[in-house]
Structures are given as C-alpha cells and as structure tokens.
Amino acid sequence: LRTPSGAEPVEGARVSGSFFQTLGVHPVLGRDFNPGEDRLGGPNVVILSYGAWLHPFGARRDAVGQTVDLDHEAYTIIGVLPRAFSFAPSGNAEFWVPINSLSHHEQMRTFYNFWGIGRLRDGVTMKGALAEMAAIATQLQRQYGVTGRNLTASVVPLSEIIVGDVRPILLTLLGGAGLLLLIACVN
C-alpha cells in the first residue's frame, strides 16, 4: 500500500466475484463486487476489511469511492466489510480484490494453487459432491491432455479447514471447562 509517508506492506487476498455472497457476508459500507468485475481485464476495485478502514482511512465514510495504490496499480474502494468478518485461510487480509488478472505462473496449465469454496445445495451429500468433483477433475484431465499427473478434487467442510489439527485441543479444552463447571456446581 502506497501512502503519503511511503509504501507499507499489507495483507491482501484475491477472490472471485461471488466470494462474499457465497459466505453470506455483506459490506457494511459500499457494495460487493459486481458481476464481471472478476473477469480478466476487469476494473481494479477493492473491498477493505473493517480494520483497514479504521487504520489508514480513519473510518471515514467517504473512503468508498477513493483510490488506493496497491502494487503500483490504482484501485477504487467500493466497500467495507463488517467488523466481525474474518476468513482464517486468508490470514489477516485487509484488502480484497477480484481475480481479474493472472500472473505468468497462474496462466500455466500446471498451476494448481487455486482453492474453491462453495455451498452444497439442499439434499446434496458430501459423498455425492466428492463424486461429482472427481468426475469433473477426470474430465478436465482428458479435455486438456494432462499426462503424468492425476488431477483430483476434494470436498471438505470449511470448519475442518479453519480448525484443522487444532480440533482435538479445542475439544480437550471444552471438556476441561465443562468438568470445571461441573465441579463448581457440585461445590
């Protein structure tokens, strides 16, 4: 982020245009990404985290519509996310921009570092979704002539991605807190 006092490193994330809609998150100020803003060559727009809106922009309502310099590109601020919004897999992202440009590496067919997030339609099981994703991966492998690699897909609950290996520790702490509460009630 380039500021009048110089450049400072900030956390950012690139997402598809329907990312916040999929998560059920609505900006508290301004708007979400419009359809097409995440297409290649789309406009440079950015949504601020609540913290980014407070710190560099002083929680000014007129921040929406202003431009900021991110990586030597001008981005127009279109919205501010709610204070409570946090998406653990993206770290502490303060600036959210649509994926509307790709680096040299991202344009290569062997670049497999994009993650997808979706919601299961009512009545669709995890097993059914996994089978469909595996079929799509196989079809893509045939369609694009990928050899020497076996394309796969996985379907995992978002809570598992966020909690991950910490789950047993959290359950142990929850059990300990419950036991402590039970001892206090008995006394």
mmCIF file of the C-alpha atoms, coordinates in Angstrom:
data_MODEL
# 
_entry.id   MODEL 
# 
loop_
_atom_site.group_PDB 
_atom_site.id 
_atom_site.type_symbol 
_atom_site.label_atom_id 
_atom_site.label_alt_id 
_atom_site.label_comp_id 
_atom_site.label_asym_id 
_atom_site.label_entity_id 
_atom_site.label_seq_id 
_atom_site.pdbx_PDB_ins_code 
_atom_site.Cartn_x 
_atom_site.Cartn_y 
_atom_site.Cartn_z 
_atom_site.occupancy 
_atom_site.B_iso_or_equiv 
_atom_site.pdbx_formal_charge 
_atom_site.auth_seq_id 
_atom_site.auth_comp_id 
_atom_site.auth_asym_id 
_atom_site.auth_atom_id 
_atom_site.pdbx_PDB_model_num 
ATOM 1   C CA . LEU A 1 1   ? 0.000   0.000   0.000   1.00 0.00 ? 1   LEU A CA 1 
ATOM 2   C CA . ARG A 1 2   ? 1.486   3.317   -1.057  1.00 0.00 ? 2   ARG A CA 1 
ATOM 3   C CA . THR A 1 3   ? 0.701   6.139   1.369   1.00 0.00 ? 3   THR A CA 1 
ATOM 4   C CA . PRO A 1 4   ? 1.911   9.743   1.572   1.00 0.00 ? 4   PRO A CA 1 
ATOM 5   C CA . SER A 1 5   ? 4.539   8.586   4.104   1.00 0.00 ? 5   SER A CA 1 
ATOM 6   C CA . GLY A 1 6   ? 5.813   5.801   1.806   1.00 0.00 ? 6   GLY A CA 1 
ATOM 7   C CA . ALA A 1 7   ? 4.975   2.200   0.980   1.00 0.00 ? 7   ALA A CA 1 
ATOM 8   C CA . GLU A 1 8   ? 3.937   -0.247  3.664   1.00 0.00 ? 8   GLU A CA 1 
ATOM 9   C CA . PRO A 1 9   ? 3.312   -3.982  3.340   1.00 0.00 ? 9   PRO A CA 1 
ATOM 10  C CA . VAL A 1 10  ? -0.297  -5.076  3.818   1.00 0.00 ? 10  VAL A CA 1 
ATOM 11  C CA . GLU A 1 11  ? -2.083  -8.415  3.648   1.00 0.00 ? 11  GLU A CA 1 
ATOM 12  C CA . GLY A 1 12  ? -4.391  -8.910  0.701   1.00 0.00 ? 12  GLY A CA 1 
ATOM 13  C CA . ALA A 1 13  ? -6.462  -11.632 -0.915  1.00 0.00 ? 13  ALA A CA 1 
ATOM 14  C CA . ARG A 1 14  ? -7.727  -12.181 -4.429  1.00 0.00 ? 14  ARG A CA 1 
ATOM 15  C CA . VAL A 1 15  ? -11.161 -13.760 -4.642  1.00 0.00 ? 15  VAL A CA 1 
ATOM 16  C CA . SER A 1 16  ? -13.881 -14.497 -7.160  1.00 0.00 ? 16  SER A CA 1 
ATOM 17  C CA . GLY A 1 17  ? -16.706 -12.033 -7.540  1.00 0.00 ? 17  GLY A CA 1 
ATOM 18  C CA . SER A 1 18  ? -19.208 -14.181 -5.635  1.00 0.00 ? 18  SER A CA 1 
ATOM 19  C CA . PHE A 1 19  ? -16.890 -14.991 -2.713  1.00 0.00 ? 19  PHE A CA 1 
ATOM 20  C CA . PHE A 1 20  ? -18.619 -12.821 -0.109  1.00 0.00 ? 20  PHE A CA 1 
ATOM 21  C CA . GLN A 1 21  ? -22.072 -13.738 -1.416  1.00 0.00 ? 21  GLN A CA 1 
ATOM 22  C CA . THR A 1 22  ? -21.216 -17.447 -1.017  1.00 0.00 ? 22  THR A CA 1 
ATOM 23  C CA . LEU A 1 23  ? -20.185 -16.831 2.595   1.00 0.00 ? 23  LEU A CA 1 
ATOM 24  C CA . GLY A 1 24  ? -23.288 -14.712 3.249   1.00 0.00 ? 24  GLY A CA 1 
ATOM 25  C CA . VAL A 1 25  ? -21.241 -11.595 4.022   1.00 0.00 ? 25  VAL A CA 1 
ATOM 26  C CA . HIS A 1 26  ? -22.454 -8.141  3.016   1.00 0.00 ? 26  HIS A CA 1 
ATOM 27  C CA . PRO A 1 27  ? -20.381 -4.949  3.195   1.00 0.00 ? 27  PRO A CA 1 
ATOM 28  C CA . VAL A 1 28  ? -21.400 -2.540  5.966   1.00 0.00 ? 28  VAL A CA 1 
ATOM 29  C CA . LEU A 1 29  ? -20.473 0.349   3.717   1.00 0.00 ? 29  LEU A CA 1 
ATOM 30  C CA . GLY A 1 30  ? -20.496 0.500   -0.072  1.00 0.00 ? 30  GLY A CA 1 
ATOM 31  C CA . ARG A 1 31  ? -21.117 -2.583  -2.173  1.00 0.00 ? 31  ARG A CA 1 
ATOM 32  C CA . ASP A 1 32  ? -19.911 -6.073  -3.016  1.00 0.00 ? 32  ASP A CA 1 
ATOM 33  C CA . PHE A 1 33  ? -18.222 -6.966  -6.315  1.00 0.00 ? 33  PHE A CA 1 
ATOM 34  C CA . ASN A 1 34  ? -20.480 -6.613  -9.354  1.00 0.00 ? 34  ASN A CA 1 
ATOM 35  C CA . PRO A 1 35  ? -20.816 -9.450  -11.864 1.00 0.00 ? 35  PRO A CA 1 
ATOM 36  C CA . GLY A 1 36  ? -17.936 -9.326  -14.336 1.00 0.00 ? 36  GLY A CA 1 
ATOM 37  C CA . GLU A 1 37  ? -15.506 -7.446  -12.110 1.00 0.00 ? 37  GLU A CA 1 
ATOM 38  C CA . ASP A 1 38  ? -13.612 -10.709 -11.615 1.00 0.00 ? 38  ASP A CA 1 
ATOM 39  C CA . ARG A 1 39  ? -13.218 -11.388 -15.345 1.00 0.00 ? 39  ARG A CA 1 
ATOM 40  C CA . LEU A 1 40  ? -9.800  -10.956 -16.938 1.00 0.00 ? 40  LEU A CA 1 
ATOM 41  C CA . GLY A 1 41  ? -9.233  -7.275  -17.650 1.00 0.00 ? 41  GLY A CA 1 
ATOM 42  C CA . GLY A 1 42  ? -11.963 -6.227  -15.195 1.00 0.00 ? 42  GLY A CA 1 
ATOM 43  C CA . PRO A 1 43  ? -11.731 -2.987  -13.237 1.00 0.00 ? 43  PRO A CA 1 
ATOM 44  C CA . ASN A 1 44  ? -9.330  -2.540  -10.332 1.00 0.00 ? 44  ASN A CA 1 
ATOM 45  C CA . VAL A 1 45  ? -11.687 -2.430  -7.357  1.00 0.00 ? 45  VAL A CA 1 
ATOM 46  C CA . VAL A 1 46  ? -11.026 -3.281  -3.714  1.00 0.00 ? 46  VAL A CA 1 
ATOM 47  C CA . ILE A 1 47  ? -13.076 -4.040  -0.614  1.00 0.00 ? 47  ILE A CA 1 
ATOM 48  C CA . LEU A 1 48  ? -11.478 -3.078  2.693   1.00 0.00 ? 48  LEU A CA 1 
ATOM 49  C CA . SER A 1 49  ? -11.541 -5.077  5.891   1.00 0.00 ? 49  SER A CA 1 
ATOM 50  C CA . TYR A 1 50  ? -13.004 -3.204  8.835   1.00 0.00 ? 50  TYR A CA 1 
ATOM 51  C CA . GLY A 1 51  ? -9.514  -2.865  10.344  1.00 0.00 ? 51  GLY A CA 1 
ATOM 52  C CA . ALA A 1 52  ? -8.078  -1.382  7.140   1.00 0.00 ? 52  ALA A CA 1 
ATOM 53  C CA . TRP A 1 53  ? -10.970 1.066   7.035   1.00 0.00 ? 53  TRP A CA 1 
ATOM 54  C CA . LEU A 1 54  ? -10.201 2.140   10.629  1.00 0.00 ? 54  LEU A CA 1 
ATOM 55  C CA . HIS A 1 55  ? -6.410  2.405   10.387  1.00 0.00 ? 55  HIS A CA 1 
ATOM 56  C CA . PRO A 1 56  ? -5.332  4.062   7.158   1.00 0.00 ? 56  PRO A CA 1 
ATOM 57  C CA . PHE A 1 57  ? -8.720  5.631   6.383   1.00 0.00 ? 57  PHE A CA 1 
ATOM 58  C CA . GLY A 1 58  ? -9.794  6.781   9.841   1.00 0.00 ? 58  GLY A CA 1 
ATOM 59  C CA . ALA A 1 59  ? -13.248 5.139   9.470   1.00 0.00 ? 59  ALA A CA 1 
ATOM 60  C CA . ARG A 1 60  ? -14.263 7.918   7.086   1.00 0.00 ? 60  ARG A CA 1 
ATOM 61  C CA . ARG A 1 61  ? -17.438 7.126   5.167   1.00 0.00 ? 61  ARG A CA 1 
ATOM 62  C CA . ASP A 1 62  ? -16.054 8.983   2.155   1.00 0.00 ? 62  ASP A CA 1 
ATOM 63  C CA . ALA A 1 63  ? -13.300 6.354   1.802   1.00 0.00 ? 63  ALA A CA 1 
ATOM 64  C CA . VAL A 1 64  ? -15.656 4.492   -0.538  1.00 0.00 ? 64  VAL A CA 1 
ATOM 65  C CA . GLY A 1 65  ? -15.008 5.884   -3.992  1.00 0.00 ? 65  GLY A CA 1 
ATOM 66  C CA . GLN A 1 66  ? -11.420 6.911   -3.263  1.00 0.00 ? 66  GLN A CA 1 
ATOM 67  C CA . THR A 1 67  ? -8.476  5.212   -4.929  1.00 0.00 ? 67  THR A CA 1 
ATOM 68  C CA . VAL A 1 68  ? -5.553  3.450   -3.290  1.00 0.00 ? 68  VAL A CA 1 
ATOM 69  C CA . ASP A 1 69  ? -2.228  2.382   -4.766  1.00 0.00 ? 69  ASP A CA 1 
ATOM 70  C CA . LEU A 1 70  ? -1.682  -1.365  -4.348  1.00 0.00 ? 70  LEU A CA 1 
ATOM 71  C CA . ASP A 1 71  ? 1.388   -2.832  -6.046  1.00 0.00 ? 71  ASP A CA 1 
ATOM 72  C CA . HIS A 1 72  ? 1.731   0.258   -8.242  1.00 0.00 ? 72  HIS A CA 1 
ATOM 73  C CA . GLU A 1 73  ? -1.854  -0.035  -9.520  1.00 0.00 ? 73  GLU A CA 1 
ATOM 74  C CA . ALA A 1 74  ? -4.752  2.302   -8.689  1.00 0.00 ? 74  ALA A CA 1 
ATOM 75  C CA . TYR A 1 75  ? -7.728  0.517   -7.095  1.00 0.00 ? 75  TYR A CA 1 
ATOM 76  C CA . THR A 1 76  ? -11.105 2.113   -6.361  1.00 0.00 ? 76  THR A CA 1 
ATOM 77  C CA . ILE A 1 77  ? -12.506 1.338   -2.905  1.00 0.00 ? 77  ILE A CA 1 
ATOM 78  C CA . ILE A 1 78  ? -16.045 0.001   -3.342  1.00 0.00 ? 78  ILE A CA 1 
ATOM 79  C CA . GLY A 1 79  ? -16.885 -1.348  0.111   1.00 0.00 ? 79  GLY A CA 1 
ATOM 80  C CA . VAL A 1 80  ? -16.013 -2.088  3.721   1.00 0.00 ? 80  VAL A CA 1 
ATOM 81  C CA . LEU A 1 81  ? -16.518 -5.493  5.344   1.00 0.00 ? 81  LEU A CA 1 
ATOM 82  C CA . PRO A 1 82  ? -18.228 -5.990  8.728   1.00 0.00 ? 82  PRO A CA 1 
ATOM 83  C CA . ARG A 1 83  ? -16.091 -5.787  11.873  1.00 0.00 ? 83  ARG A CA 1 
ATOM 84  C CA . ALA A 1 84  ? -16.808 -9.432  12.736  1.00 0.00 ? 84  ALA A CA 1 
ATOM 85  C CA . PHE A 1 85  ? -15.757 -10.816 9.340   1.00 0.00 ? 85  PHE A CA 1 
ATOM 86  C CA . SER A 1 86  ? -12.652 -12.967 9.422   1.00 0.00 ? 86  SER A CA 1 
ATOM 87  C CA . PHE A 1 87  ? -11.660 -15.683 6.986   1.00 0.00 ? 87  PHE A CA 1 
ATOM 88  C CA . ALA A 1 88  ? -8.897  -17.752 8.585   1.00 0.00 ? 88  ALA A CA 1 
ATOM 89  C CA . PRO A 1 89  ? -7.490  -19.370 5.410   1.00 0.00 ? 89  PRO A CA 1 
ATOM 90  C CA . SER A 1 90  ? -6.622  -15.911 4.039   1.00 0.00 ? 90  SER A CA 1 
ATOM 91  C CA . GLY A 1 91  ? -4.733  -14.837 7.158   1.00 0.00 ? 91  GLY A CA 1 
ATOM 92  C CA . ASN A 1 92  ? -5.249  -11.220 8.135   1.00 0.00 ? 92  ASN A CA 1 
ATOM 93  C CA . ALA A 1 93  ? -6.218  -9.914  4.704   1.00 0.00 ? 93  ALA A CA 1 
ATOM 94  C CA . GLU A 1 94  ? -7.060  -6.215  4.812   1.00 0.00 ? 94  GLU A CA 1 
ATOM 95  C CA . PHE A 1 95  ? -7.589  -5.630  1.088   1.00 0.00 ? 95  PHE A CA 1 
ATOM 96  C CA . TRP A 1 96  ? -9.807  -7.903  -1.012  1.00 0.00 ? 96  TRP A CA 1 
ATOM 97  C CA . VAL A 1 97  ? -9.592  -7.642  -4.793  1.00 0.00 ? 97  VAL A CA 1 
ATOM 98  C CA . PRO A 1 98  ? -11.225 -9.731  -7.527  1.00 0.00 ? 98  PRO A CA 1 
ATOM 99  C CA . ILE A 1 99  ? -9.168  -12.205 -9.529  1.00 0.00 ? 99  ILE A CA 1 
ATOM 100 C CA . ASN A 1 100 ? -9.210  -10.266 -12.789 1.00 0.00 ? 100 ASN A CA 1 
ATOM 101 C CA . SER A 1 101 ? -5.582  -10.606 -13.785 1.00 0.00 ? 101 SER A CA 1 
ATOM 102 C CA . LEU A 1 102 ? -3.275  -13.600 -13.730 1.00 0.00 ? 102 LEU A CA 1 
ATOM 103 C CA . SER A 1 103 ? 0.460   -13.789 -13.228 1.00 0.00 ? 103 SER A CA 1 
ATOM 104 C CA . HIS A 1 104 ? 2.627   -15.672 -15.705 1.00 0.00 ? 104 HIS A CA 1 
ATOM 105 C CA . HIS A 1 105 ? 2.608   -18.745 -13.428 1.00 0.00 ? 105 HIS A CA 1 
ATOM 106 C CA . GLU A 1 106 ? -1.163  -18.648 -12.937 1.00 0.00 ? 106 GLU A CA 1 
ATOM 107 C CA . GLN A 1 107 ? -1.695  -18.765 -16.710 1.00 0.00 ? 107 GLN A CA 1 
ATOM 108 C CA . MET A 1 108 ? 0.150   -22.068 -16.988 1.00 0.00 ? 108 MET A CA 1 
ATOM 109 C CA . ARG A 1 109 ? -1.959  -25.233 -17.105 1.00 0.00 ? 109 ARG A CA 1 
ATOM 110 C CA . THR A 1 110 ? 0.266   -26.806 -14.466 1.00 0.00 ? 110 THR A CA 1 
ATOM 111 C CA . PHE A 1 111 ? -0.614  -24.148 -11.852 1.00 0.00 ? 111 PHE A CA 1 
ATOM 112 C CA . TYR A 1 112 ? -2.909  -25.823 -9.319  1.00 0.00 ? 112 TYR A CA 1 
ATOM 113 C CA . ASN A 1 113 ? -2.933  -23.411 -6.407  1.00 0.00 ? 113 ASN A CA 1 
ATOM 114 C CA . PHE A 1 114 ? -6.462  -22.034 -6.572  1.00 0.00 ? 114 PHE A CA 1 
ATOM 115 C CA . TRP A 1 115 ? -8.936  -23.049 -3.886  1.00 0.00 ? 115 TRP A CA 1 
ATOM 116 C CA . GLY A 1 116 ? -12.688 -23.183 -4.383  1.00 0.00 ? 116 GLY A CA 1 
ATOM 117 C CA . ILE A 1 117 ? -15.371 -22.583 -1.805  1.00 0.00 ? 117 ILE A CA 1 
ATOM 118 C CA . GLY A 1 118 ? -18.981 -23.471 -2.368  1.00 0.00 ? 118 GLY A CA 1 
ATOM 119 C CA . ARG A 1 119 ? -22.176 -24.356 -0.632  1.00 0.00 ? 119 ARG A CA 1 
ATOM 120 C CA . LEU A 1 120 ? -23.846 -27.711 -1.011  1.00 0.00 ? 120 LEU A CA 1 
ATOM 121 C CA . ARG A 1 121 ? -27.351 -27.485 -2.399  1.00 0.00 ? 121 ARG A CA 1 
ATOM 122 C CA . ASP A 1 122 ? -30.054 -28.908 -0.110  1.00 0.00 ? 122 ASP A CA 1 
ATOM 123 C CA . GLY A 1 123 ? -30.163 -32.677 -0.396  1.00 0.00 ? 123 GLY A CA 1 
ATOM 124 C CA . VAL A 1 124 ? -26.595 -32.997 -1.749  1.00 0.00 ? 124 VAL A CA 1 
ATOM 125 C CA . THR A 1 125 ? -24.319 -35.103 0.445   1.00 0.00 ? 125 THR A CA 1 
ATOM 126 C CA . MET A 1 126 ? -20.569 -34.663 0.871   1.00 0.00 ? 126 MET A CA 1 
ATOM 127 C CA . LYS A 1 127 ? -20.089 -38.076 -0.756  1.00 0.00 ? 127 LYS A CA 1 
ATOM 128 C CA . GLY A 1 128 ? -22.185 -37.063 -3.773  1.00 0.00 ? 128 GLY A CA 1 
ATOM 129 C CA . ALA A 1 129 ? -20.349 -33.740 -4.123  1.00 0.00 ? 129 ALA A CA 1 
ATOM 130 C CA . LEU A 1 130 ? -16.980 -35.516 -3.934  1.00 0.00 ? 130 LEU A CA 1 
ATOM 131 C CA . ALA A 1 131 ? -18.023 -37.988 -6.649  1.00 0.00 ? 131 ALA A CA 1 
ATOM 132 C CA . GLU A 1 132 ? -19.128 -35.127 -8.908  1.00 0.00 ? 132 GLU A CA 1 
ATOM 133 C CA . MET A 1 133 ? -15.900 -33.166 -8.304  1.00 0.00 ? 133 MET A CA 1 
ATOM 134 C CA . ALA A 1 134 ? -13.802 -36.268 -9.048  1.00 0.00 ? 134 ALA A CA 1 
ATOM 135 C CA . ALA A 1 135 ? -15.694 -36.735 -12.335 1.00 0.00 ? 135 ALA A CA 1 
ATOM 136 C CA . ILE A 1 136 ? -15.074 -33.086 -13.255 1.00 0.00 ? 136 ILE A CA 1 
ATOM 137 C CA . ALA A 1 137 ? -11.350 -33.445 -12.466 1.00 0.00 ? 137 ALA A CA 1 
ATOM 138 C CA . THR A 1 138 ? -11.140 -36.545 -14.674 1.00 0.00 ? 138 THR A CA 1 
ATOM 139 C CA . GLN A 1 139 ? -12.985 -34.759 -17.489 1.00 0.00 ? 139 GLN A CA 1 
ATOM 140 C CA . LEU A 1 140 ? -10.639 -31.763 -17.262 1.00 0.00 ? 140 LEU A CA 1 
ATOM 141 C CA . GLN A 1 141 ? -7.617  -34.056 -17.311 1.00 0.00 ? 141 GLN A CA 1 
ATOM 142 C CA . ARG A 1 142 ? -8.878  -35.671 -20.541 1.00 0.00 ? 142 ARG A CA 1 
ATOM 143 C CA . GLN A 1 143 ? -10.046 -32.394 -22.099 1.00 0.00 ? 143 GLN A CA 1 
ATOM 144 C CA . TYR A 1 144 ? -6.706  -30.640 -21.606 1.00 0.00 ? 144 TYR A CA 1 
ATOM 145 C CA . GLY A 1 145 ? -4.476  -33.663 -22.191 1.00 0.00 ? 145 GLY A CA 1 
ATOM 146 C CA . VAL A 1 146 ? -2.841  -33.573 -18.763 1.00 0.00 ? 146 VAL A CA 1 
ATOM 147 C CA . THR A 1 147 ? -0.483  -36.533 -18.503 1.00 0.00 ? 147 THR A CA 1 
ATOM 148 C CA . GLY A 1 148 ? 1.899   -37.675 -15.806 1.00 0.00 ? 148 GLY A CA 1 
ATOM 149 C CA . ARG A 1 149 ? -0.377  -36.203 -13.115 1.00 0.00 ? 149 ARG A CA 1 
ATOM 150 C CA . ASN A 1 150 ? -3.606  -37.386 -11.654 1.00 0.00 ? 150 ASN A CA 1 
ATOM 151 C CA . LEU A 1 151 ? -5.895  -34.418 -11.142 1.00 0.00 ? 151 LEU A CA 1 
ATOM 152 C CA . THR A 1 152 ? -8.021  -34.812 -8.068  1.00 0.00 ? 152 THR A CA 1 
ATOM 153 C CA . ALA A 1 153 ? -10.519 -32.767 -6.144  1.00 0.00 ? 153 ALA A CA 1 
ATOM 154 C CA . SER A 1 154 ? -11.590 -32.863 -2.541  1.00 0.00 ? 154 SER A CA 1 
ATOM 155 C CA . VAL A 1 155 ? -14.697 -31.718 -0.732  1.00 0.00 ? 155 VAL A CA 1 
ATOM 156 C CA . VAL A 1 156 ? -14.024 -30.718 2.864   1.00 0.00 ? 156 VAL A CA 1 
ATOM 157 C CA . PRO A 1 157 ? -16.185 -28.780 5.313   1.00 0.00 ? 157 PRO A CA 1 
ATOM 158 C CA . LEU A 1 158 ? -14.915 -25.221 5.740   1.00 0.00 ? 158 LEU A CA 1 
ATOM 159 C CA . SER A 1 159 ? -14.898 -25.693 9.514   1.00 0.00 ? 159 SER A CA 1 
ATOM 160 C CA . GLU A 1 160 ? -12.368 -28.502 9.080   1.00 0.00 ? 160 GLU A CA 1 
ATOM 161 C CA . ILE A 1 161 ? -10.094 -26.240 7.027   1.00 0.00 ? 161 ILE A CA 1 
ATOM 162 C CA . ILE A 1 162 ? -10.299 -23.480 9.630   1.00 0.00 ? 162 ILE A CA 1 
ATOM 163 C CA . VAL A 1 163 ? -9.986  -25.650 12.743  1.00 0.00 ? 163 VAL A CA 1 
ATOM 164 C CA . GLY A 1 164 ? -7.738  -28.324 11.197  1.00 0.00 ? 164 GLY A CA 1 
ATOM 165 C CA . ASP A 1 165 ? -5.308  -30.029 13.562  1.00 0.00 ? 165 ASP A CA 1 
ATOM 166 C CA . VAL A 1 166 ? -6.391  -27.849 16.478  1.00 0.00 ? 166 VAL A CA 1 
ATOM 167 C CA . ARG A 1 167 ? -9.748  -29.649 16.813  1.00 0.00 ? 167 ARG A CA 1 
ATOM 168 C CA . PRO A 1 168 ? -8.592  -32.249 19.421  1.00 0.00 ? 168 PRO A CA 1 
ATOM 169 C CA . ILE A 1 169 ? -7.032  -29.487 21.520  1.00 0.00 ? 169 ILE A CA 1 
ATOM 170 C CA . LEU A 1 170 ? -10.227 -27.426 21.371  1.00 0.00 ? 170 LEU A CA 1 
ATOM 171 C CA . LEU A 1 171 ? -12.325 -30.440 22.358  1.00 0.00 ? 171 LEU A CA 1 
ATOM 172 C CA . THR A 1 172 ? -9.991  -31.156 25.273  1.00 0.00 ? 172 THR A CA 1 
ATOM 173 C CA . LEU A 1 173 ? -10.246 -27.538 26.445  1.00 0.00 ? 173 LEU A CA 1 
ATOM 174 C CA . LEU A 1 174 ? -14.031 -27.643 26.096  1.00 0.00 ? 174 LEU A CA 1 
ATOM 175 C CA . GLY A 1 175 ? -14.154 -30.875 28.113  1.00 0.00 ? 175 GLY A CA 1 
ATOM 176 C CA . GLY A 1 176 ? -11.891 -29.363 30.799  1.00 0.00 ? 176 GLY A CA 1 
ATOM 177 C CA . ALA A 1 177 ? -14.051 -26.248 31.034  1.00 0.00 ? 177 ALA A CA 1 
ATOM 178 C CA . GLY A 1 178 ? -17.174 -28.434 31.325  1.00 0.00 ? 178 GLY A CA 1 
ATOM 179 C CA . LEU A 1 179 ? -15.551 -30.511 34.067  1.00 0.00 ? 179 LEU A CA 1 
ATOM 180 C CA . LEU A 1 180 ? -14.517 -27.361 35.947  1.00 0.00 ? 180 LEU A CA 1 
ATOM 181 C CA . LEU A 1 181 ? -18.083 -26.034 35.700  1.00 0.00 ? 181 LEU A CA 1 
ATOM 182 C CA . LEU A 1 182 ? -19.438 -29.362 36.965  1.00 0.00 ? 182 LEU A CA 1 
ATOM 183 C CA . ILE A 1 183 ? -17.044 -29.294 39.967  1.00 0.00 ? 183 ILE A CA 1 
ATOM 184 C CA . ALA A 1 184 ? -18.081 -25.706 40.747  1.00 0.00 ? 184 ALA A CA 1 
ATOM 185 C CA . CYS A 1 185 ? -21.773 -26.642 40.595  1.00 0.00 ? 185 CYS A CA 1 
ATOM 186 C CA . VAL A 1 186 ? -21.275 -29.661 42.885  1.00 0.00 ? 186 VAL A CA 1 
ATOM 187 C CA . ASN A 1 187 ? -19.438 -27.493 45.433  1.00 0.00 ? 187 ASN A CA 1 
# 
